[in-house]
Amino acid sequence: MPKMKTHRGAAKRFKKTATGKIKYKKAFKSHILEKKSAKRKRRLRKSGILNPSDAKRMKKVLPYD
């Protein structure tokens, strides 16, 4: 059986944690920040953990990460 290919777009956006969870950067933090509250911007700084049902799908796309 040939080696599986890593989805390069997904590899740039998602990382696996030591415990095997999938981590991602939150959206809406790149521009038009003036009208967003400081609280909202502060929350967007943190990375998110993918929902287990979506993480299952991502693990197939990122076989070697």
HELIX and SHEET records of a PDB file:
HELIX    1   1 ARG A    8  ARG A   13  1                                   6    
HELIX    2   2 ALA A   38  ARG A   45  1                                   8    
HELIX    3   3 PRO A   52  VAL A   61  1                                  10    
SHEET    1   A 3 PHE A  14  LYS A  16  0                                        
SHEET    2   A 3 ILE A  22  LYS A  25 -1                                        
SHEET    3   A 3 SER A  47  ILE A  49 -1                                        
END                                                                             
